[in-house]
Amino acid sequence: MTNAVLIRRFLDDLLVEHGLSANTLNAYRTDLEGLSKFLSKRGRALVETSREDLLAFLSYLTDRRQASSTVARKLSSLRRFFRHLVEKRVCDIDPSRLLDSPKPRRNLPKILNEEEVDALLSAPDRTTDMGLRDAAMLEMLYATGLRVSELVTLSVDSLDEDMGFIRVVGKGNKERVVPIGENAIELVRYYRRRARWGLLKGKKTAALFVSNRCTCMTRQNFWYMIRRYANMAGIVKPLSPHLLRHSFASHLLAHGADLRAVQMMLGHADISTTEIYTHVANERLKAIHSQYHPRASAVASPA
């Protein structure tokens, strides 16, 4: 069986058994094709891969200055692939079983402080249909911590205004229920009553937030929009697509929210992913202490 056939069957099984997204499947494909090309130069096929081959491949990635987090992700892909081959009895031994993952350096996510969030949410012109829609989207994003891809694909039926919850379909096609604050509910209600039908121009769609083409907004267009409003608000920090999601989680924890509750709202499968926000909160507390405590700075010792 050729390498290409093995990879294709593995991806097909992932799709059927776990319902992974197209982006995730493409990442697996890229990682496996990279290993396949590396092995072909050594005259070996995927089914012949040894532990030494994988060590050489990981060394090759490191020599090419790939980040430890990238190397760890690729190794995770390879582990799942070889475990799959053993389960399907294509291979007898998993060559990745005894390999150690490189320890990735976890960069703390950039967040906005609460004053910057207020400035960003106030930037859209709410007297226009587009501005009211943008304001509702930004308020919803900060109120719920949704991923941008989840926000732009929300349907009208996913929102329960009376109960104050929204049903979200996230990664792996998993559904979760996220609470929404009163400010976001009122603004979304106002957007639906005053602006949505004007943007639709008589057309019908299930999408909650619609573009001027009467379809749901793309992730790219939303990202352009949030950068524009950040500039209007005078925010000069480096921005990321998860800017308000990171801020949502960090601000909740800073105000005493339970870590498990934040994990559920964010849709994280592993709580270790959520724990990084506790580090953000701790770093901010240290910065505040250093700035305002009268004896935070080093004092010269007496002679």
DRENVEXVO-48870 format. One record per residue: residue number from 0; x, y, z of N, C-alpha, C in turn; residue in one letter. Coordinates in steps of 0.1 Angstrom, whole numbers. Atoms other than C-alpha are relative to their C-alpha. Example, Ala and Ser with C-alpha at 12.3 -4.5 7.8 and 13.67 -1.06 7.14 Angstrom:
2
- 0,9,-12,0,123,-45,78,9,12,0,A
- 1,-9,-11,0,137,-11,71,-8,11,8,S
//
This chain:
303
- 0,8,-12,0,0,0,0,9,13,0,M
- 1,-9,-12,1,15,34,-10,-2,9,11,T
- 2,1,-10,-11,21,62,14,-12,9,-2,N
- 3,12,-8,2,-6,83,-3,-13,-6,3,A
- 4,12,8,-4,-32,56,1,-2,-1,15,V
- 5,1,1,-14,-23,51,37,-5,13,7,L
- 6,4,-13,-5,-26,88,44,-15,3,-2,I
- 7,14,-2,3,-59,91,26,-10,-8,8,R
- 8,9,8,-8,-75,62,44,0,4,15,R
- 9,-1,-5,-13,-63,76,77,-9,12,2,F
- 10,8,-13,-1,-79,110,70,-15,-3,-1,L
- 11,14,4,2,-111,93,58,-6,-5,13,D
- 12,4,6,-13,-113,74,91,-2,11,11,D
- 13,1,-12,-9,-107,106,111,-13,7,-2,L
- 14,12,-7,3,-135,123,93,-13,-7,4,L
- 15,12,8,-3,-160,95,97,-1,-2,16,V
- 16,0,3,-14,-151,86,133,-1,11,10,E
- 17,-1,-11,-9,-144,120,148,-6,13,-5,H
- 18,6,-12,5,-160,145,125,9,13,1,G
- 19,-10,-11,-1,-128,167,124,-2,10,-11,L
- 20,2,-11,9,-129,200,106,10,-2,-12,S
- 21,-9,0,12,-113,205,71,14,5,3,A
- 22,-13,-6,-3,-86,227,86,9,-10,8,N
- 23,-8,10,-7,-76,199,111,5,-11,-8,T
- 24,-4,10,9,-76,173,85,12,4,-10,L
- 25,-11,-5,9,-54,195,62,13,0,8,N
- 26,-12,0,-8,-30,199,91,6,-14,2,A
- 27,-5,14,0,-27,161,95,6,-4,-13,Y
- 28,-5,4,13,-22,157,58,14,7,-2,R
- 29,-13,-7,2,6,183,57,11,-7,9,T
- 30,-10,6,-9,24,167,87,4,-14,-6,D
- 31,-3,13,5,22,132,72,7,0,-13,L
- 32,-7,-1,13,32,142,37,14,5,2,E
- 33,-13,-5,-4,62,160,53,9,-12,4,G
- 34,-8,12,-4,73,127,69,2,-9,-12,L
- 35,-1,9,12,66,108,37,11,4,-9,S
- 36,-11,-5,9,89,130,17,14,-2,6,K
- 37,-13,2,-7,116,128,43,4,-14,-1,F
- 38,-3,15,0,114,90,44,4,-4,-14,L
- 39,-2,4,14,114,87,6,15,3,-3,S
- 40,-14,-3,2,149,104,6,9,-10,7,K
- 41,-7,11,-6,160,76,29,-3,-14,-5,R
- 42,3,12,6,145,50,7,-9,-9,8,G
- 43,9,8,-8,118,40,32,-14,5,-1,R
- 44,14,-3,1,80,38,32,-5,3,14,A
- 45,6,-3,-13,57,49,60,-2,-13,9,L
- 46,2,12,-8,50,13,70,13,-6,5,V
- 47,-13,5,-4,87,7,74,7,10,11,E
- 48,-6,-10,-8,92,37,97,5,-6,14,T
- 49,-5,5,-13,114,30,128,1,12,9,S
- 50,-2,-11,-10,120,50,160,11,9,-4,R
- 51,-11,-8,4,153,61,146,-4,9,-12,E
- 52,5,-8,11,136,74,114,-7,12,6,D
- 53,7,-11,-6,113,95,136,9,10,7,L
- 54,-9,-9,-7,141,108,157,8,9,-10,L
- 55,-7,-7,11,160,118,125,-10,11,-5,A
- 56,10,-10,6,128,136,112,-2,11,10,F
- 57,2,-11,-10,123,155,145,13,9,0,L
- 58,-13,-8,0,160,165,144,1,9,-12,S
- 59,0,-7,13,156,176,108,-9,13,2,Y
- 60,9,-11,-2,126,198,118,6,11,9,L
- 61,-7,-9,-9,146,213,147,11,8,-7,T
- 62,-11,-6,8,175,220,124,-5,11,-9,D
- 63,6,-10,8,152,239,102,-7,12,8,R
- 64,4,-11,-9,144,262,132,-15,1,1,R
- 65,14,0,-3,108,251,135,-2,1,15,Q
- 66,3,-2,-14,93,261,169,-2,-13,7,A
- 67,2,13,-8,92,234,196,-15,-3,0,S
- 68,14,2,1,54,239,196,-4,-7,-13,S
- 69,3,6,13,53,231,159,4,-15,-1,T
- 70,-5,14,0,75,200,163,-9,-9,9,V
- 71,9,8,-9,53,188,192,-13,-3,-6,A
- 72,12,3,7,22,192,171,1,-10,-11,R
- 73,-3,10,11,37,173,142,1,-14,6,K
- 74,-1,13,-7,47,145,166,-13,-6,5,L
- 75,13,4,-5,12,144,180,-8,-6,-12,S
- 76,7,5,12,-1,139,144,6,-14,-4,S
- 77,-6,13,4,24,111,137,-4,-11,10,L
- 78,4,10,-10,15,94,170,-14,-6,-3,R
- 79,14,4,3,-21,93,161,0,-9,-13,R
- 80,0,8,12,-13,80,126,5,-14,2,F
- 81,-5,13,-2,9,52,137,-8,-9,9,F
- 82,9,7,-9,-15,42,165,-11,-6,-9,R
- 83,10,4,10,-41,40,137,4,-12,-8,H
- 84,-5,11,8,-19,17,116,1,-13,8,L
- 85,-1,12,-8,-14,-6,145,-14,-6,3,V
- 86,13,5,-3,-51,-7,153,-6,-7,-13,E
- 87,5,6,12,-58,-15,116,8,-12,-4,K
- 88,-9,12,3,-31,-42,117,8,2,-13,R
- 89,-9,-2,12,-11,-25,89,14,-1,5,V
- 90,-13,1,-6,19,-23,113,-1,-8,13,C
- 91,-1,8,-12,29,-45,142,4,9,12,D
- 92,-6,-8,-11,48,-18,162,-2,14,-3,I
- 93,2,-14,1,41,18,168,14,7,3,D
- 94,-13,-5,-2,75,35,162,1,13,9,P
- 95,0,-13,-8,64,67,180,-3,-2,15,S
- 96,5,3,-13,54,50,212,9,5,11,R
- 97,-10,-3,-11,85,57,233,7,14,-3,L
- 98,-6,-13,2,93,92,219,-5,10,9,L
- 99,4,-11,-9,93,122,242,-3,12,-9,D
- 100,3,-12,7,76,153,230,9,12,5,S
- 101,-7,-12,-5,96,185,230,-9,9,8,P
- 102,8,-8,-9,85,209,257,-2,14,-7,K
- 103,2,-12,6,69,238,239,-1,12,10,P
- 104,1,-12,-8,73,273,253,-14,7,-2,R
- 105,14,-5,1,38,286,260,0,15,2,R
- 106,1,-15,-1,35,323,251,-13,4,5,N
- 107,13,-5,-5,9,341,271,-7,8,-10,L
- 108,8,-7,10,-19,354,249,-1,15,4,P
- 109,2,-15,-2,-22,392,244,-15,2,3,K
- 110,14,-4,-4,-53,407,260,-1,15,0,I
- 111,3,-14,-2,-70,440,262,-4,2,15,L
- 112,6,-3,-14,-76,456,296,-14,5,-2,N
- 113,14,-3,1,-111,465,305,-3,14,-6,E
- 114,2,-14,6,-108,502,295,1,-1,-15,E
- 115,-2,2,15,-95,491,260,-12,-7,-6,E
- 116,12,7,4,-125,467,257,-11,10,-2,V
- 117,11,-10,0,-149,495,265,2,9,-12,D
- 118,-3,-9,12,-132,517,238,-3,-7,-13,A
- 119,3,8,12,-134,489,212,-14,-2,-2,L
- 120,14,3,1,-170,481,219,-8,13,-3,L
- 121,7,-13,2,-179,518,217,3,6,-14,S
- 122,-5,-6,13,-162,524,183,-10,0,-11,A
- 123,9,0,12,-189,513,158,-11,11,2,P
- 124,10,-10,1,-214,539,147,-14,-7,0,D
- 125,12,8,-1,-247,525,160,-12,6,-6,R
- 126,11,-6,7,-268,549,140,-2,-6,-14,T
- 127,1,7,13,-262,528,108,-2,-15,2,T
- 128,3,14,0,-273,493,100,13,-8,2,D
- 129,-13,7,-1,-237,481,95,7,2,14,M
- 130,-6,-3,-13,-224,499,126,-7,-8,12,G
- 131,8,7,-10,-252,484,147,3,-15,0,L
- 132,-4,14,1,-244,449,134,14,-2,6,R
- 133,-14,1,-4,-207,454,141,0,1,16,D
- 134,0,-2,-15,-214,466,177,-6,-12,6,A
- 135,6,12,-6,-237,436,183,10,-12,-1,A
- 136,-10,11,2,-210,412,170,11,1,10,M
- 137,-11,-2,-9,-182,427,191,-5,-3,15,L
- 138,6,2,-13,-205,427,222,-2,-14,3,E
- 139,3,14,-1,-215,391,216,13,-8,2,M
- 140,-12,7,-1,-179,380,211,7,2,14,L
- 141,-6,-2,-14,-167,396,244,-8,-6,11,Y
- 142,9,6,-10,-198,384,263,1,-15,1,A
- 143,1,14,0,-194,348,253,14,-7,-2,T
- 144,-13,7,2,-157,341,244,0,-9,-12,G
- 145,0,9,12,-167,325,211,12,1,-8,L
- 146,-10,-1,11,-142,317,184,-7,8,-11,R
- 147,6,-8,11,-146,340,154,-8,-9,-9,V
- 148,7,10,9,-156,310,133,-13,-3,5,S
- 149,13,4,-7,-183,302,158,-10,12,-1,E
- 150,9,-12,0,-196,338,159,-6,2,-14,L
- 151,5,-3,13,-199,343,122,-10,-10,-6,V
- 152,9,11,5,-218,310,117,-12,-2,9,T
- 153,12,1,-8,-244,316,144,-13,2,-8,L
- 154,13,-1,6,-280,311,133,-9,8,9,S
- 155,10,-7,-8,-310,331,145,-6,-10,11,V
- 156,6,10,-9,-324,299,161,10,-4,12,D
- 157,-9,5,-11,-292,293,182,-1,9,12,S
- 158,1,-9,-11,-300,323,204,-13,-1,7,L
- 159,12,0,-9,-325,320,233,1,13,8,D
- 160,-1,-13,-7,-330,356,243,-7,0,14,E
- 161,7,0,-13,-355,348,271,8,-7,11,D
- 162,-8,7,-9,-332,323,288,14,5,2,M
- 163,-13,-6,-1,-300,342,281,11,-10,-3,G
- 164,-10,9,4,-281,314,264,1,-1,-15,F
- 165,-2,2,14,-267,306,230,6,-14,-2,I
- 166,-5,14,3,-261,271,215,11,2,-11,R
- 167,-12,-2,9,-227,269,197,5,-14,-4,V
- 168,-6,12,5,-213,242,175,15,3,-2,V
- 169,-15,-3,1,-175,242,180,8,-10,-7,G
- 170,-9,10,6,-145,221,172,-5,-14,2,K
- 171,5,14,-1,-152,184,164,-15,-1,0,G
- 172,14,1,1,-188,193,158,-7,-2,13,N
- 173,6,1,-13,-194,195,195,-8,12,4,K
- 174,9,-10,-4,-223,215,208,2,4,15,E
- 175,0,-4,-14,-221,236,240,-10,12,1,R
- 176,9,-11,-3,-244,261,257,8,11,8,V
- 177,-8,-11,-6,-229,295,266,-10,11,5,V
- 178,9,-11,-5,-246,322,288,4,13,-6,P
- 179,-2,-13,6,-249,357,275,-4,11,10,I
- 180,4,-10,-9,-250,389,295,-11,9,-6,G
- 181,12,-8,4,-279,414,294,4,10,-10,E
- 182,-4,-10,10,-259,440,275,0,-6,-14,N
- 183,-1,6,14,-252,416,246,-14,-4,-5,A
- 184,14,4,4,-288,403,246,-8,12,-5,I
- 185,8,-12,4,-303,438,244,5,5,-13,E
- 186,-5,-6,12,-279,449,217,-3,-9,-12,L
- 187,4,9,11,-285,418,196,-14,1,-4,V
- 188,14,-2,3,-322,422,200,-3,13,-8,R
- 189,2,-13,7,-320,458,189,5,-1,-14,Y
- 190,-5,2,14,-298,448,159,-10,-7,-8,Y
- 191,10,8,8,-324,422,148,-12,8,-3,R
- 192,12,-8,2,-352,447,152,2,11,-10,R
- 193,-2,-12,7,-336,477,136,9,-1,-13,R
- 194,-10,0,11,-308,466,112,1,-12,-8,A
- 195,-2,12,7,-309,430,102,-8,-1,-13,R
- 196,8,1,12,-338,432,78,4,10,-10,W
- 197,-5,-9,9,-324,463,63,12,-5,-8,G
- 198,-12,6,7,-291,445,55,-4,-12,-9,L
- 199,5,11,8,-311,415,41,-7,5,-13,L
- 200,7,-5,12,-330,437,16,-11,-9,-5,K
- 201,11,9,4,-360,414,17,4,-14,-2,G
- 202,-4,14,2,-340,382,13,0,-7,14,K
- 203,1,8,-12,-341,353,38,13,-8,2,K
- 204,-11,9,-4,-313,335,56,-1,-3,15,T
- 205,1,4,-14,-309,316,88,12,7,9,A
- 206,-12,-6,-7,-276,335,97,-5,12,9,A
- 207,4,-11,-9,-279,358,127,7,13,-4,L
- 208,-7,-12,4,-252,383,116,2,-1,-15,F
- 209,-1,1,15,-254,391,79,8,12,-6,V
- 210,-8,-10,7,-232,410,55,-9,8,-10,S
- 211,8,-8,10,-243,436,29,-3,-8,-13,N
- 212,3,9,11,-244,407,4,-11,-10,4,R
- 213,11,8,-5,-272,391,25,5,-15,4,C
- 214,-5,13,-5,-249,362,37,7,2,13,T
- 215,-7,-2,-13,-231,355,69,14,5,-3,C
- 216,-13,-6,2,-198,374,73,11,-11,1,M
- 217,-11,9,-1,-165,356,67,9,3,12,T
- 218,-10,-3,-10,-138,352,93,9,11,-3,R
- 219,-9,-10,5,-115,373,72,-6,14,1,Q
- 220,6,-13,-1,-139,402,69,-3,5,14,N
- 221,2,-4,-14,-147,402,106,14,4,6,F
- 222,-13,-4,-5,-109,403,113,4,14,-5,W
- 223,-2,-13,5,-106,433,90,-8,11,8,Y
- 224,9,-9,-7,-135,449,108,5,3,14,M
- 225,-4,-2,-14,-121,444,143,13,8,0,I
- 226,-12,-9,1,-87,459,132,-3,14,-2,R
- 227,4,-14,3,-105,489,119,-5,7,12,R
- 228,5,-6,-12,-123,495,151,10,2,11,Y
- 229,-11,-1,-10,-92,489,172,8,13,-3,A
- 230,-7,-12,4,-75,517,152,-8,12,4,N
- 231,9,-12,-4,-105,540,158,0,2,15,M
- 232,0,-1,-15,-103,532,195,14,4,6,A
- 233,-13,-4,-4,-66,541,196,8,-12,7,G
- 234,-7,12,-6,-55,505,205,12,-3,-8,I
- 235,-13,2,8,-19,500,195,6,-14,3,V
- 236,-6,13,-3,-13,465,209,-1,-9,-12,K
- 237,1,10,11,-6,436,185,-14,-7,2,P
- 238,13,6,0,-40,421,176,1,-14,-5,L
- 239,1,13,5,-49,385,171,-15,-3,-2,S
- 240,14,3,3,-81,368,158,-8,-4,13,P
- 241,6,4,-13,-87,356,194,0,11,10,H
- 242,-2,-12,-9,-83,391,209,-10,0,11,L
- 243,11,-1,-10,-117,393,226,-2,-13,8,L
- 244,1,13,-7,-118,356,234,10,-1,11,R
- 245,-10,0,-10,-85,359,253,-4,9,11,H
- 246,4,-10,-10,-98,390,271,-11,-5,8,S
- 247,12,5,-6,-131,374,279,4,-10,12,F
- 248,-4,10,-10,-114,344,297,9,6,11,A
- 249,-9,-6,-10,-87,365,314,-8,9,10,S
- 250,7,-8,-9,-112,390,328,-9,-7,9,H
- 251,8,9,-9,-135,363,341,8,-5,11,L
- 252,-9,5,-11,-107,347,360,5,10,9,L
- 253,-5,-11,-9,-94,380,373,-11,4,10,A
- 254,11,-3,-9,-129,386,388,-5,-11,8,H
- 255,3,10,-9,-130,353,405,-8,-12,-6,G
- 256,8,11,6,-147,329,380,7,-13,2,A
- 257,-6,13,-2,-142,292,384,6,-5,-13,D
- 258,-7,4,12,-117,277,360,-7,-10,-9,L
- 259,8,11,7,-139,247,351,-12,7,-8,R
- 260,11,-7,7,-168,271,342,5,7,-12,A
- 261,-6,-7,12,-145,291,319,4,-10,-11,V
- 262,-3,10,9,-133,259,303,-12,-4,-8,Q
- 263,12,4,7,-169,249,295,-5,10,-10,M
- 264,5,-11,9,-178,283,281,9,1,-13,M
- 265,-9,-1,11,-147,283,259,0,-12,-9,L
- 266,1,13,8,-153,247,247,14,-7,-1,G
- 267,-13,7,0,-118,235,256,-2,-14,5,H
- 268,1,14,-4,-115,197,257,9,-3,12,A
- 269,-10,2,-11,-85,199,281,1,13,9,D
- 270,-1,-12,-8,-84,222,311,13,7,0,I
- 271,-13,-6,0,-47,227,307,1,11,-11,S
- 272,1,-10,10,-56,248,276,-5,13,7,T
- 273,6,-12,-7,-77,271,299,9,6,10,T
- 274,-8,-5,-11,-51,273,326,10,11,-4,E
- 275,-9,-11,4,-29,296,305,-5,13,4,I
- 276,6,-12,-3,-54,323,313,3,4,15,Y
- 277,-3,-3,-14,-46,320,350,14,6,1,T
- 278,-13,-6,1,-10,328,341,-1,15,-4,H
- 279,2,-14,4,-22,359,323,-4,9,11,V
- 280,5,-7,-11,-41,370,353,11,3,11,A
- 281,-11,-1,-10,-11,364,376,10,10,-5,N
- 282,-10,-10,5,12,384,353,-5,14,1,E
- 283,6,-14,-1,-12,413,353,0,5,15,R
- 284,-1,-3,-14,-14,412,391,14,4,4,L
- 285,-14,-4,-3,24,413,393,3,13,-5,K
- 286,-2,-13,6,25,442,369,-6,11,8,A
- 287,7,-10,-8,0,461,390,7,3,13,I
- 288,-7,-1,-13,19,454,422,13,8,-2,H
- 289,-13,-7,3,52,465,406,-2,15,-2,S
- 290,3,-14,3,36,497,394,-4,9,12,Q
- 291,7,-8,-10,17,508,425,5,-2,14,Y
- 292,-5,2,-14,33,492,456,12,9,3,H
- 293,-11,-9,-3,56,517,473,14,-6,2,P
- 294,-12,7,-3,82,491,481,2,-12,-10,R
- 295,-2,12,9,79,468,450,13,0,-7,A
- 296,-13,-1,7,112,481,435,10,-4,11,S
- 297,-11,4,-9,145,468,449,5,13,8,A
- 298,-6,-11,-8,158,489,478,14,-3,3,V
- 299,-14,3,-2,195,493,482,2,-4,15,A
- 300,-3,5,-13,208,473,512,9,10,7,S
- 301,-8,-9,-7,224,493,540,15,-3,0,P
- 302,-15,2,0,262,497,540,5,-7,12,A
//
